[in-house]
């Protein structure tokens, strides 16, 4: 039996708060413009591959294209 037969839909679990932040990140945003709490959440979302970070100094973040909310 294949895994694709067992799992019909694969999603990365997100909280309601993360979903709200993803709605804000439809276009690139400087990480420094977000509140400290949002920055903390975005860092966790980067590790979950929900958000893409662009650059090292004063990075820009944007929601990953594959994620649809």
C-alpha positions in Angstrom: 0.0 0.0 0.0 1.3 3.4 -0.9 1.3 6.4 1.4 -0.6 8.5 -1.1 -3.4 5.9 -0.8 -3.5 6.4 3.0 -3.2 10.2 3.0 -5.5 12.0 0.7 -4.6 15.5 1.7 -1.4 16.8 3.3 -1.5 20.1 5.1 0.8 21.9 7.5 -1.1 22.7 10.6 -1.5 26.4 11.3 -3.1 28.3 14.2 -5.7 31.0 13.6 -3.0 33.6 14.5 -0.6 32.2 11.9 -3.4 32.2 9.3 -4.0 35.9 10.0 -0.3 36.7 9.5 -0.2 34.7 6.3 -3.0 36.9 4.9 -0.8 40.0 5.6 2.1 38.4 3.8 0.6 38.2 0.3 3.3 40.6 -0.8 6.9 41.0 0.4 7.2 42.7 3.8 10.3 43.8 5.7 10.6 41.6 8.9 11.5 44.7 10.9 8.1 46.4 10.1 6.2 43.7 12.0 5.6 43.8 15.7 7.9 41.8 18.0 5.2 39.2 18.5 4.5 38.8 14.8 8.3 38.5 14.1 8.4 35.6 16.6 5.5 33.9 14.9 7.0 34.5 11.4 10.3 32.9 12.5 8.4 29.8 13.6 6.5 29.8 10.3 9.8 30.0 8.4 10.8 26.8 10.1 7.5 25.2 9.0 8.1 26.4 5.4 4.9 28.5 5.5 6.9 31.7 4.9 10.0 32.4 2.8 12.7 34.7 4.1 14.7 36.7 1.5 18.0 38.3 2.5 20.2 38.2 5.6 20.4 41.9 6.7 17.0 43.4 7.2 15.3 40.4 5.6 12.0 40.5 3.6 9.4 37.8 4.2 6.6 36.6 2.0 4.1 33.7 2.3 5.2 30.6 0.5 3.4 30.2 -2.9 2.4 26.6 -2.2 0.4 27.5 0.9 -3.2 28.5 0.2 -5.3 29.9 3.0 
